[in-house]
Amino acid sequence: MKCEIFVNNYLPAIRAIIANKLINSGLTQQEAADKLYLSQGAIALYKKQVRGKRVKELEEKNEIKERIEELAGKLISKNLKEDELEKEYLDIFDLIFG
């Protein structure tokens, strides 16, 4: 199913890209974790590239890459509610599987 493929393969890559952008903007791993509703340990795994194996694949698709960067920018500038973040992920799902 597409939703399983997204959750198992693409969502970790999206989170890895965003986590790195948040950390590169000056946030701590814990602050990035709070914004993404994840644990600090999960952020550390994204940073070490243990999770998110499809990062390169997503970064090669300009429209998807731009959308992820836009989401990262939103998260840097403000906190999104968990349901707002989920909606953003669903928008990216639509771009991937459109």
DSSP file (Angstrom, degrees, kcal/mol; ACC not computed):
  #  RESIDUE AA STRUCTURE BP1 BP2  ACC     N-H-->O    O-->H-N    N-H-->O    O-->H-N    TCO  KAPPA ALPHA  PHI   PSI    X-CA   Y-CA   Z-CA
    1    1 A M     >        0   0    0      0, 0.0     4,-2.1     0, 0.0     3,-0.2   0.000 360.0 360.0 360.0 146.3    0.0    0.0    0.0
    2    2 A K  H  >  +     0   0    0      1,-0.2     4,-2.7     2,-0.2     5,-0.2   0.876 360.0  55.7 -60.2 -38.9    1.2    3.5   -0.8
    3    3 A C  H  > S+     0   0    0      1,-0.2     4,-2.5     2,-0.2    -1,-0.2   0.888 108.3  48.2 -65.2 -36.8    0.7    4.7    2.8
    4    4 A E  H  > S+     0   0    0     -3,-0.2     4,-2.6     2,-0.2     5,-0.3   0.908 111.7  49.4 -67.9 -41.5    3.0    1.9    4.1
    5    5 A I  H  X>S+     0   0    0     -4,-2.1     4,-2.4     2,-0.2     5,-1.0   0.915 112.8  48.7 -61.5 -42.9    5.6    2.7    1.5
    6    6 A F  I  X>S+     0   0    0     -4,-2.7     5,-3.4     3,-0.2     4,-0.7   0.953 114.6  43.4 -62.2 -50.4    5.4    6.4    2.5
    7    7 A V  I  <5S+     0   0    0     -4,-2.5    -2,-0.2     1,-0.2    -1,-0.2   0.885 121.7  39.0 -65.6 -39.6    5.6    5.7    6.3
    8    8 A N  I  <5S+     0   0    0     -4,-2.6    -1,-0.2    -5,-0.2    -2,-0.2   0.805 133.4  15.3 -82.7 -29.7    8.4    3.2    6.0
    9    9 A N  I  X5S+     0   0    0     -4,-2.4     4,-0.6    -5,-0.3    45,-0.5   0.808 129.1  32.2-114.7 -45.4   10.5    4.7    3.3
   10   10 A Y  I  X<S+     0   0    0     -5,-1.0     4,-2.7    -4,-0.7     5,-0.2   0.875 108.2  59.6 -91.6 -39.4    9.7    8.4    2.5
   11   11 A L  H  ><S+     0   0    0     -5,-3.4     4,-2.8     1,-0.2     5,-0.2   0.914 105.4  50.8 -59.5 -43.5    8.7    9.8    5.9
   12   12 A P  H  > S+     0   0    0      0, 0.0     4,-2.1     0, 0.0    -1,-0.2   0.896 111.7  48.5 -60.2 -36.8   12.0    9.0    7.5
   13   13 A A  H  X S+     0   0    0     -4,-0.6     4,-2.3     2,-0.2    -2,-0.2   0.904 111.3  49.5 -68.5 -40.8   13.9   10.7    4.6
   14   14 A I  H  X S+     0   0    0     -4,-2.7     4,-2.5     1,-0.2     5,-0.2   0.936 112.6  47.7 -61.8 -46.3   11.6   13.7    4.9
   15   15 A R  H  X S+     0   0    0     -4,-2.8     4,-3.1    -5,-0.2     5,-0.2   0.876 109.5  53.7 -63.4 -37.3   12.2   13.9    8.6
   16   16 A A  H  X S+     0   0    0     -4,-2.1     4,-2.2    -5,-0.2    -1,-0.2   0.928 110.0  46.8 -63.4 -44.6   16.0   13.5    8.1
   17   17 A I  H  X S+     0   0    0     -4,-2.3     4,-2.0     2,-0.2    -2,-0.2   0.942 116.5  44.4 -61.4 -47.9   16.1   16.4    5.6
   18   18 A I  H  X S+     0   0    0     -4,-2.5     4,-2.7     2,-0.2     5,-0.2   0.922 111.0  53.4 -65.2 -44.6   14.0   18.6    7.9
   19   19 A A  H  X S+     0   0    0     -4,-3.1     4,-2.5     1,-0.2     5,-0.2   0.918 110.0  48.1 -57.5 -44.6   16.0   17.6   11.1
   20   20 A N  H  X S+     0   0    0     -4,-2.2     4,-2.7    -5,-0.2    -1,-0.2   0.895 111.5  49.7 -64.5 -39.5   19.3   18.6    9.4
   21   21 A K  H  X S+     0   0    0     -4,-2.0     4,-1.1     2,-0.2    -2,-0.2   0.900 111.3  49.4 -66.0 -39.8   17.9   21.9    8.2
   22   22 A L  H  <>S+     0   0    0     -4,-2.7     5,-1.9     2,-0.2     3,-0.3   0.927 113.8  45.1 -64.3 -44.9   16.6   22.7   11.7
   23   23 A I  H ><5S+     0   0    0     -4,-2.5     3,-1.7     1,-0.2    -2,-0.2   0.908 110.8  53.4 -66.0 -41.8   19.9   21.8   13.3
   24   24 A N  H 3<5S+     0   0    0     -4,-2.7    -1,-0.2     1,-0.3    -2,-0.2   0.735 102.1  60.5 -65.5 -21.0   21.8   23.8   10.7
   25   25 A S  T 3<5S-     0   0    0     -4,-1.1    -1,-0.3    -3,-0.3    -2,-0.2   0.517 130.4 -93.1 -83.5  -3.8   19.6   26.8   11.5
   26   26 A G  T < 5S+     0   0    0     -3,-1.7    -3,-0.2     1,-0.4    -2,-0.1   0.386  81.1 134.5 112.0  -3.1   20.9   26.7   15.1
   27   27 A L      < -     0   0    0     -5,-1.9    -1,-0.4     1,-0.1     2,-0.1  -0.464  54.1-119.2 -75.9 151.2   18.4   24.6   16.9
   28   28 A T     >  -     0   0    0     -2,-0.1     4,-2.5     1,-0.1     5,-0.2  -0.375  29.3-104.9 -78.2 167.5   19.5   21.9   19.2
   29   29 A Q  H  > S+     0   0    0      1,-0.2     4,-2.6     2,-0.2     5,-0.1   0.896 123.8  51.3 -59.9 -39.1   18.6   18.3   18.6
   30   30 A Q  H  > S+     0   0    0      2,-0.2     4,-2.5     1,-0.2    -1,-0.2   0.906 109.3  49.1 -66.3 -40.8   16.0   18.5   21.4
   31   31 A E  H  > S+     0   0    0      2,-0.2     4,-2.0     1,-0.2    -2,-0.2   0.914 112.6  48.1 -64.3 -41.7   14.5   21.7   19.9
   32   32 A A  H  X S+     0   0    0     -4,-2.5     4,-1.7     2,-0.2    -2,-0.2   0.915 111.1  51.6 -62.5 -42.7   14.3   20.0   16.5
   33   33 A A  H  X>S+     0   0    0     -4,-2.6     5,-2.6     1,-0.2     4,-0.7   0.912 108.5  51.1 -60.2 -43.7   12.8   16.9   18.1
   34   34 A D  H ><5S+     0   0    0     -4,-2.5     3,-0.7     1,-0.2    -1,-0.2   0.906 110.0  49.0 -61.5 -42.3   10.1   19.0   19.9
   35   35 A K  H 3<5S+     0   0    0     -4,-2.0    45,-0.3     1,-0.2    -1,-0.2   0.817 117.2  41.3 -67.6 -30.2    9.2   20.7   16.6
   36   36 A L  H 3<5S-     0   0    0     -4,-1.7    -1,-0.2    -5,-0.2    -2,-0.2   0.386 109.3-120.2 -98.0   2.4    8.9   17.3   14.8
   37   37 A Y  T <<5S+     0   0    0     -3,-0.7     2,-0.2    -4,-0.7    -3,-0.2   0.916  74.9 118.5  57.3  45.8    7.2   15.6   17.7
   38   38 A L      < -     0   0    0     -5,-2.6    -1,-0.2    -8,-0.1     2,-0.2  -0.754  68.9 -93.4-128.5 174.4   10.0   13.0   17.9
   39   39 A S     >  -     0   0    0     -2,-0.2     4,-1.6     1,-0.1     3,-0.1  -0.542  31.2-117.7 -86.1 159.8   12.6   12.0   20.5
   40   40 A Q  H  > S+     0   0    0      1,-0.2     4,-2.2     2,-0.2     5,-0.1   0.862 116.6  59.0 -62.5 -35.2   16.0   13.6   20.6
   41   41 A G  H  > S+     0   0    0      1,-0.2     4,-1.9     2,-0.2    -1,-0.2   0.870 102.2  52.2 -62.4 -37.6   17.4   10.1   19.9
   42   42 A A  H  > S+     0   0    0      2,-0.2     4,-2.1     1,-0.2    -1,-0.2   0.912 108.4  50.8 -64.4 -41.9   15.4    9.9   16.6
   43   43 A I  H  X S+     0   0    0     -4,-1.6     4,-2.7     1,-0.2    -2,-0.2   0.906 107.5  53.7 -61.4 -41.5   16.9   13.2   15.6
   44   44 A A  H  X S+     0   0    0     -4,-2.2     4,-2.0     1,-0.2    -1,-0.2   0.891 108.2  49.9 -61.0 -39.5   20.4   11.9   16.4
   45   45 A L  H  <>S+     0   0    0     -4,-1.9     5,-2.6     2,-0.2     6,-1.1   0.881 111.0  48.8 -68.1 -37.5   19.8    8.9   14.1
   46   46 A Y  H ><5S+     0   0    0     -4,-2.1     3,-1.1     3,-0.2    -2,-0.2   0.916 110.9  50.9 -64.9 -42.0   18.6   11.1   11.3
   47   47 A K  H 3<5S+     0   0    0     -4,-2.7    -2,-0.2     1,-0.3    -1,-0.2   0.872 110.8  47.6 -63.8 -37.0   21.7   13.3   11.7
   48   48 A K  T 3<5S-     0   0    0     -4,-2.0    -1,-0.3    -5,-0.2    -2,-0.2   0.444 113.6-120.7 -82.2  -0.7   24.0   10.2   11.6
   49   49 A Q  T < 5S+     0   0    0     -3,-1.1    -3,-0.2    -4,-0.3    -2,-0.1   0.779  78.0 126.3  64.0  29.6   22.1    9.1    8.5
   50   50 A V  S   <S+     0   0    0     -5,-2.6     2,-0.3    -6,-0.2    -4,-0.2   0.818  75.3  38.2 -79.4 -34.3   21.1    5.8   10.2
   51   51 A R  S    S+     0   0    0     -6,-1.1    -2,-0.1     1,-0.2    -1,-0.0  -0.810 100.0  49.2-110.8 155.5   17.4    6.6    9.3
   52   52 A G    >   +     0   0    0     -2,-0.3     3,-1.2     2,-0.1    -1,-0.2   0.937  52.5 173.2  86.9  51.5   16.1    8.2    6.1
   53   53 A K  T 3  S+     0   0    0      1,-0.3     3,-0.3    -3,-0.2     4,-0.2   0.642  71.4  61.7 -68.9 -15.1   17.8    6.2    3.4
   54   54 A R  T 3>  +     0   0    0    -45,-0.5     4,-2.1     1,-0.2    -1,-0.3   0.125  65.4 113.1-100.7  22.5   15.9    7.9    0.5
   55   55 A V  H <> S+     0   0    0     -3,-1.2     4,-2.6     1,-0.2     5,-0.2   0.942  77.8  49.1 -58.0 -50.2   17.1   11.4    1.1
   56   56 A K  H  > S+     0   0    0     -3,-0.3     4,-1.2     1,-0.2    -1,-0.2   0.900 108.9  53.9 -59.3 -41.3   19.0   11.6   -2.2
   57   57 A E  H  4 S+     0   0    0      1,-0.2     3,-0.4    -4,-0.2     4,-0.4   0.923 112.4  43.3 -59.3 -45.1   16.0   10.3   -4.1
   58   58 A L  H >< S+     0   0    0     -4,-2.1     3,-1.2     1,-0.2     7,-0.4   0.877 110.3  55.4 -69.7 -37.0   13.8   13.0   -2.7
   59   59 A E  H 3< S+     0   0    0     -4,-2.6    -1,-0.2     1,-0.3    -2,-0.2   0.696 100.2  61.1 -70.5 -17.3   16.4   15.7   -3.1
   60   60 A E  T 3< S+     0   0    0     -4,-1.2     2,-0.8    -3,-0.4    -1,-0.3   0.611  90.1  76.1 -81.8 -12.6   16.7   14.9   -6.8
   61   61 A K  S <> S-     0   0    0     -3,-1.2     4,-3.0    -4,-0.4     3,-0.4  -0.862  72.0-159.1-103.6 103.2   13.0   15.7   -7.4
   62   62 A N  H  > S+     0   0    0     -2,-0.8     4,-2.8     1,-0.2     5,-0.2   0.848  86.4  50.0 -54.2 -45.7   12.8   19.5   -7.4
   63   63 A E  H  > S+     0   0    0      1,-0.2     4,-1.7     2,-0.2    -1,-0.2   0.906 116.0  42.8 -63.5 -41.0    9.2   20.0   -6.5
   64   64 A I  H  > S+     0   0    0     -3,-0.4     4,-2.4     2,-0.2    -2,-0.2   0.920 113.7  51.5 -69.9 -44.4    9.4   17.6   -3.6
   65   65 A K  H  X S+     0   0    0     -4,-3.0     4,-2.4    -7,-0.4    -2,-0.2   0.920 110.7  48.7 -58.3 -45.3   12.7   19.1   -2.4
   66   66 A E  H  X S+     0   0    0     -4,-2.8     4,-2.2    -5,-0.2    -1,-0.2   0.884 110.5  51.1 -63.2 -39.4   11.3   22.6   -2.5
   67   67 A R  H  X S+     0   0    0     -4,-1.7     4,-2.1    -5,-0.2    -1,-0.2   0.900 110.7  48.0 -66.2 -40.9    8.2   21.5   -0.6
   68   68 A I  H  X S+     0   0    0     -4,-2.4     4,-2.5     2,-0.2    -2,-0.2   0.907 111.9  50.0 -65.7 -41.7   10.3   19.9    2.1
   69   69 A E  H  X S+     0   0    0     -4,-2.4     4,-2.3     2,-0.2    -2,-0.2   0.877 108.9  52.6 -64.0 -37.4   12.5   23.0    2.4
   70   70 A E  H  X S+     0   0    0     -4,-2.2     4,-2.0     2,-0.2    -1,-0.2   0.917 109.9  48.3 -63.0 -43.8    9.3   25.1    2.6
   71   71 A L  H  X S+     0   0    0     -4,-2.1     4,-2.3     2,-0.2    -2,-0.2   0.911 109.5  52.4 -63.5 -42.3    8.1   23.0    5.5
   72   72 A A  H  X S+     0   0    0     -4,-2.5     4,-2.1     1,-0.2    -1,-0.2   0.912 108.0  52.4 -59.5 -42.3   11.5   23.2    7.2
   73   73 A G  H  X S+     0   0    0     -4,-2.3     4,-2.0     1,-0.2    -1,-0.2   0.894 108.0  50.5 -60.8 -41.3   11.3   27.0    6.9
   74   74 A K  H  X S+     0   0    0     -4,-2.0     4,-2.0     1,-0.2    -1,-0.2   0.918 111.2  48.9 -61.2 -43.0    7.9   27.0    8.6
   75   75 A L  H  < S+     0   0    0     -4,-2.3    -2,-0.2     1,-0.2    -1,-0.2   0.826 109.1  52.5 -69.6 -31.1    9.2   24.9   11.4
   76   76 A I  H  < S+     0   0    0     -4,-2.1    -1,-0.2    -5,-0.2    -2,-0.2   0.903 115.7  40.5 -67.7 -40.3   12.2   27.1   11.9
   77   77 A S  H  < S-     0   0    0     -4,-2.0     2,-0.3    -5,-0.2    -2,-0.2   0.725 128.5  -1.3 -85.0 -21.7   10.0   30.2   12.2
   78   78 A K  S  < S-     0   0    0     -4,-2.0     2,-0.5    -5,-0.2    -1,-0.1  -0.975  72.1 -98.0-158.1 168.9    7.2   28.8   14.3
   79   79 A N        -     0   0    0     -2,-0.3     2,-0.4    -3,-0.1    -4,-0.1  -0.818  33.3-151.2 -94.0 133.1    5.8   25.7   16.0
   80   80 A L        -     0   0    0     -2,-0.5     2,-0.1   -45,-0.3    -5,-0.0  -0.805  21.2-113.5 -99.3 145.3    3.2   23.7   14.1
   81   81 A K     >  -     0   0    0     -2,-0.4     4,-2.3     1,-0.1     3,-0.3  -0.386  34.7-107.8 -67.4 157.0    0.6   21.7   16.0
   82   82 A E  H  > S+     0   0    0      1,-0.2     4,-2.2     2,-0.2     5,-0.1   0.882 121.0  49.8 -58.5 -39.8    0.9   18.0   15.4
   83   83 A D  H  > S+     0   0    0      2,-0.2     4,-1.8     1,-0.2    -1,-0.2   0.829 109.0  52.9 -69.8 -29.9   -2.1   17.8   13.2
   84   84 A E  H  > S+     0   0    0     -3,-0.3     4,-1.8     2,-0.2    -2,-0.2   0.896 109.5  48.8 -68.3 -39.9   -0.8   20.7   11.1
   85   85 A L  H  X S+     0   0    0     -4,-2.3     4,-2.3     2,-0.2    -2,-0.2   0.903 109.0  52.9 -65.2 -41.3    2.5   18.9   10.7
   86   86 A E  H  X S+     0   0    0     -4,-2.2     4,-2.3     1,-0.2    -1,-0.2   0.899 107.0  52.4 -60.5 -40.5    0.6   15.7    9.6
   87   87 A K  H  X S+     0   0    0     -4,-1.8     4,-1.9     2,-0.2    -1,-0.2   0.895 107.7  51.8 -62.3 -39.8   -1.2   17.8    7.0
   88   88 A E  H  X S+     0   0    0     -4,-1.8     4,-1.7     1,-0.2    -2,-0.2   0.911 109.2  50.1 -62.4 -42.5    2.1   19.0    5.7
   89   89 A Y  H  X S+     0   0    0     -4,-2.3     4,-2.4     1,-0.2    -2,-0.2   0.894 108.4  52.9 -62.1 -39.5    3.3   15.4    5.4
   90   90 A L  H  X S+     0   0    0     -4,-2.3     4,-2.2     1,-0.2    -1,-0.2   0.860 104.9  54.9 -65.5 -34.7    0.2   14.4    3.6
   91   91 A D  H  X S+     0   0    0     -4,-1.9     4,-1.4     2,-0.2    -1,-0.2   0.901 109.9  46.3 -62.8 -40.0    0.8   17.2    1.1
   92   92 A I  H  X S+     0   0    0     -4,-1.7     4,-2.3     2,-0.2    -2,-0.2   0.883 107.6  57.6 -70.2 -37.6    4.2   15.8    0.4
   93   93 A F  H  X S+     0   0    0     -4,-2.4     4,-2.9     1,-0.2     5,-0.4   0.931 105.3  51.4 -53.2 -47.1    2.7   12.3    0.1
   94   94 A D  H  X S+     0   0    0     -4,-2.2     4,-2.0     1,-0.2    -1,-0.2   0.863 108.5  50.9 -61.6 -36.8    0.5   13.6   -2.7
   95   95 A L  H  < S+     0   0    0     -4,-1.4    -1,-0.2     2,-0.2    -2,-0.2   0.899 114.1  44.4 -66.1 -39.7    3.5   15.0   -4.5
   96   96 A I  H  < S+     0   0    0     -4,-2.3    -2,-0.2     1,-0.2    -1,-0.2   0.933 130.8  21.7 -71.3 -45.6    5.3   11.7   -4.3
   97   97 A F  H  <        0   0    0     -4,-2.9    -3,-0.2    -5,-0.2    -2,-0.2   0.530 360.0 360.0-103.7  -7.7    2.4    9.4   -5.2
   98   98 A G     <        0   0    0     -4,-2.0    -1,-0.1    -5,-0.4    -4,-0.1   0.445 360.0 360.0 -10.5 360.0    0.3   12.0   -7.1
